[in-house]
Amino acid sequence: MEDAQTIGEIIMSGRAFAKCDNCQLRPAMWDRKWCRPCALQWQRKQVGYRNKNRVVDYSPVWESEIPERYQGAELEHLPDALVEQFRGLPDDMGLFLWGPPGRGKTYSSAAFAKSLWTDGWDIRRIAYDWLMLEIRDTYKASAEQTEKMVIQPLIQVGKLFIEDVGVTVKGGHEESDFSLRTFVLLLDKRLESCRGTFITSNKSIEELAKSFDGRVASRLQQGCQVVKLDGKDRRIQKQ
């Protein structure tokens, strides 16, 4: 971490506001001429790259974030309109994919995650109910992690994928205060940091507003483009 004087000098010199020399879209890192995604995109293509000046990579392999069943997911397997919408997203926006079970939400999400990793983004994927279990585990007397230690990496990662939000709560029932507080906090912090969040659910935003509350619906609409995946159940068709 640079000291205050050095950071001040960087700002005064204009380097803190310089555009990436490669994409000309995002701000360059303070100590480089490229933005982080462009630098990582190049770096990940260099097999065995060990230069001491390399960018720290928090997602060195995409396989660790995507379940084995969905590691073959590719954008080319998705509807053209869905891929076009994904490709047109600004950096601070994600997608909210919803629809009945078996319509390809998780598969599409995995394809998006792989593509973003290839483009140089740090990615993280987690199932919503698993996140709740991880946080509850921090309340045990023997816990080695705090709630903040679980949430912080999810706030900071460039692209976050949250699977199956609200699917275990039946229609007409409400989420717990614990679940609501955690979800609102996570969405708030990511919106403030202008980081894209991708979410899948069997419920529409209106239905989630009933099981959580209006604050969740408002934040989802602000941070995500909403896409409904419909059609026949692909799992049943495959069987």
C-alpha positions as CSV (number, residue, x, y, z in Angstrom):
1,M,0.0,0.0,0.0
2,E,1.4,3.3,-1.0
3,D,1.8,6.1,1.6
4,A,-0.5,9.2,1.4
5,Q,2.2,11.4,-0.2
6,T,2.9,8.9,-3.0
7,I,-0.9,8.5,-3.7
8,G,-1.2,12.3,-3.8
9,E,1.6,12.5,-6.3
10,I,-0.1,9.9,-8.4
11,I,-3.4,11.8,-8.4
12,M,-1.7,15.1,-9.2
13,S,0.1,13.6,-12.1
14,G,-3.1,12.4,-13.6
15,R,-2.1,8.7,-13.6
16,A,-4.9,7.8,-11.2
17,F,-7.4,8.8,-13.9
18,A,-5.6,7.5,-17.0
19,K,-7.4,5.1,-19.3
20,C,-6.1,1.6,-20.0
21,D,-3.7,1.7,-23.0
22,N,-5.1,-1.6,-24.2
23,C,-9.0,-1.3,-24.1
24,Q,-9.3,2.4,-23.7
25,L,-12.4,1.8,-21.6
26,R,-11.5,1.2,-17.9
27,P,-9.1,3.1,-15.7
28,A,-5.5,1.8,-15.7
29,M,-4.1,0.4,-12.5
30,W,-2.2,3.1,-10.6
31,D,1.2,1.5,-11.2
32,R,0.5,0.2,-14.8
33,K,-0.7,1.3,-18.2
34,W,-3.3,-1.4,-18.4
35,C,-6.5,-2.1,-16.4
36,R,-6.7,-5.2,-14.2
37,P,-8.9,-7.3,-16.6
38,C,-6.7,-6.5,-19.6
39,A,-3.5,-7.4,-17.7
40,L,-5.0,-10.6,-16.4
41,Q,-6.4,-11.6,-19.7
42,W,-2.9,-11.4,-21.2
43,Q,-1.2,-13.0,-18.2
44,R,-3.5,-16.0,-18.1
45,K,-2.5,-16.8,-21.7
46,Q,1.1,-17.1,-20.7
47,V,1.5,-20.6,-19.4
48,G,3.9,-20.7,-16.4
49,Y,4.2,-16.9,-16.3
50,R,6.2,-16.1,-13.1
51,N,7.5,-12.6,-13.6
52,K,7.9,-10.8,-10.3
53,N,5.9,-7.9,-11.7
54,R,2.9,-10.0,-12.5
55,V,-0.6,-9.0,-11.4
56,V,-1.8,-10.9,-8.4
57,D,-4.4,-13.3,-9.7
58,Y,-7.2,-14.3,-7.2
59,S,-8.8,-16.6,-9.8
60,P,-5.9,-18.4,-11.4
61,V,-8.1,-21.3,-12.7
62,W,-11.8,-21.1,-13.6
63,E,-12.3,-24.8,-12.9
64,S,-12.2,-24.2,-9.1
65,E,-15.3,-22.1,-9.3
66,I,-17.5,-24.0,-11.8
67,P,-19.0,-27.5,-10.9
68,E,-17.7,-30.4,-13.0
69,R,-21.1,-31.0,-14.5
70,Y,-21.1,-27.5,-16.0
71,Q,-17.5,-27.1,-17.0
72,G,-18.4,-27.8,-20.7
73,A,-20.7,-24.8,-20.8
74,E,-19.9,-22.4,-23.7
75,L,-21.5,-19.2,-25.0
76,E,-21.9,-20.8,-28.4
77,H,-24.4,-23.3,-26.9
78,L,-26.7,-20.5,-25.7
79,P,-29.4,-18.5,-27.6
80,D,-27.9,-15.7,-29.7
81,A,-30.2,-13.1,-28.0
82,L,-29.0,-14.1,-24.6
83,V,-25.3,-14.0,-25.6
84,E,-25.8,-10.6,-27.2
85,Q,-27.4,-9.3,-24.0
86,F,-24.5,-10.7,-22.0
87,R,-21.9,-9.2,-24.3
88,G,-23.6,-5.8,-24.1
89,L,-23.4,-5.5,-20.3
90,P,-21.5,-2.6,-18.8
91,D,-18.8,-3.6,-16.2
92,D,-21.1,-2.7,-13.3
93,M,-24.1,-4.7,-14.4
94,G,-24.9,-8.4,-14.2
95,L,-27.8,-10.6,-15.2
96,F,-30.7,-11.9,-13.1
97,L,-31.7,-15.2,-14.7
98,W,-35.0,-16.7,-13.6
99,G,-37.5,-19.3,-14.7
100,P,-38.8,-22.8,-13.8
101,P,-36.3,-25.5,-13.0
102,G,-34.4,-27.1,-15.9
103,R,-34.4,-24.1,-18.2
104,G,-30.6,-23.7,-18.4
105,K,-30.0,-21.0,-15.8
106,T,-27.1,-22.7,-14.1
107,Y,-25.6,-23.8,-17.5
108,S,-25.9,-20.2,-18.8
109,S,-24.3,-18.8,-15.6
110,A,-21.4,-21.2,-16.0
111,A,-20.8,-20.2,-19.6
112,F,-20.9,-16.5,-18.6
113,A,-18.4,-17.1,-15.7
114,K,-15.9,-19.0,-18.0
115,S,-16.1,-16.2,-20.6
116,L,-15.5,-13.5,-18.1
117,W,-12.6,-15.3,-16.6
118,T,-11.1,-15.6,-20.1
119,D,-11.6,-11.9,-20.5
120,G,-9.5,-11.3,-17.4
121,W,-12.0,-10.9,-14.6
122,D,-11.7,-12.4,-11.2
123,I,-14.8,-14.6,-10.6
124,R,-16.5,-16.3,-7.7
125,R,-19.5,-18.6,-7.7
126,I,-21.5,-19.7,-4.7
127,A,-24.9,-21.2,-4.1
128,Y,-27.1,-19.0,-1.9
129,D,-28.0,-21.6,0.7
130,W,-24.4,-22.7,1.0
131,L,-23.4,-19.0,1.7
132,M,-26.0,-18.9,4.5
133,L,-24.5,-22.2,5.9
134,E,-21.0,-20.8,5.8
135,I,-22.0,-17.6,7.7
136,R,-24.0,-19.6,10.3
137,D,-20.9,-21.7,10.9
138,T,-19.0,-18.5,12.0
139,Y,-21.3,-18.3,15.0
140,K,-19.9,-21.5,16.5
141,A,-17.5,-21.2,19.4
142,S,-14.9,-23.2,17.5
143,A,-15.2,-21.1,14.3
144,E,-12.0,-19.8,12.8
145,Q,-13.7,-17.3,10.5
146,T,-15.8,-14.3,11.2
147,E,-18.9,-13.3,9.2
148,K,-16.9,-10.5,7.7
149,M,-14.2,-12.9,6.5
150,V,-16.9,-14.9,4.6
151,I,-18.6,-11.9,3.1
152,Q,-15.6,-9.6,2.2
153,P,-14.2,-11.7,-0.7
154,L,-17.7,-11.8,-2.2
155,I,-17.9,-8.1,-2.0
156,Q,-14.5,-7.5,-3.6
157,V,-14.4,-10.0,-6.4
158,G,-14.9,-8.5,-9.9
159,K,-17.7,-10.8,-11.0
160,L,-19.9,-12.7,-8.5
161,F,-22.3,-15.5,-9.4
162,I,-25.0,-16.4,-6.8
163,E,-27.0,-19.5,-7.7
164,D,-30.5,-20.4,-6.6
165,V,-31.5,-17.4,-4.6
166,G,-34.7,-18.0,-2.6
167,V,-35.5,-21.3,-4.1
168,T,-35.9,-23.2,-0.8
169,V,-38.5,-20.9,0.6
170,K,-42.0,-21.7,-0.7
171,G,-44.2,-19.1,-2.3
172,G,-46.1,-17.0,0.3
173,H,-43.4,-17.6,3.0
174,E,-40.7,-15.1,4.1
175,E,-37.0,-15.4,4.3
176,S,-35.4,-15.1,7.8
177,D,-34.2,-11.7,9.0
178,F,-30.7,-13.2,9.0
179,S,-31.0,-14.1,5.3
180,L,-32.5,-10.7,4.4
181,R,-29.8,-8.8,6.2
182,T,-27.0,-10.7,4.6
183,F,-28.3,-10.5,1.1
184,V,-29.1,-6.7,1.3
185,L,-25.6,-6.1,2.7
186,L,-23.9,-8.0,-0.1
187,L,-26.0,-6.4,-2.8
188,D,-25.5,-2.9,-1.3
189,K,-21.7,-3.2,-1.1
190,R,-21.4,-4.5,-4.6
191,L,-23.6,-1.8,-6.0
192,E,-21.5,0.9,-4.2
193,S,-18.3,-0.7,-5.7
194,C,-19.8,-0.9,-9.2
195,R,-19.2,-4.6,-9.5
196,G,-21.3,-6.9,-11.6
197,T,-23.4,-9.6,-9.9
198,F,-25.0,-12.5,-11.7
199,I,-27.9,-14.3,-10.0
200,T,-30.1,-17.3,-10.8
201,S,-33.5,-18.1,-9.2
202,N,-36.7,-20.0,-9.8
203,K,-38.5,-16.9,-8.7
204,S,-39.2,-13.5,-10.4
205,I,-37.9,-10.3,-8.8
206,E,-41.6,-9.6,-7.7
207,E,-41.7,-13.0,-6.0
208,L,-38.4,-12.4,-4.3
209,A,-39.7,-9.0,-3.1
210,K,-42.4,-10.9,-1.2
211,S,-40.1,-13.5,0.3
212,F,-37.4,-11.0,1.2
213,D,-38.7,-7.4,0.8
214,G,-38.8,-4.4,-1.6
215,R,-35.2,-3.5,-0.8
216,V,-33.9,-6.6,-2.4
217,A,-36.1,-6.2,-5.5
218,S,-34.9,-2.6,-5.9
219,R,-31.2,-3.5,-5.7
220,L,-31.6,-6.4,-8.1
221,Q,-33.3,-4.2,-10.7
222,Q,-30.6,-1.6,-10.2
223,G,-27.6,-3.9,-10.6
224,C,-28.9,-6.6,-13.0
225,Q,-30.7,-6.9,-16.3
226,V,-33.6,-9.3,-15.9
227,V,-33.9,-12.3,-18.2
228,K,-36.6,-15.0,-18.0
229,L,-35.5,-18.4,-19.3
230,D,-38.5,-20.4,-20.4
231,G,-39.4,-23.4,-22.6
232,K,-39.3,-27.1,-21.9
233,D,-37.4,-28.7,-19.0
234,R,-34.0,-29.6,-20.5
235,R,-33.3,-32.2,-17.8
236,I,-36.5,-34.1,-18.6
237,Q,-35.8,-33.8,-22.4
238,K,-32.3,-35.3,-21.9
239,Q,-33.8,-38.2,-19.9
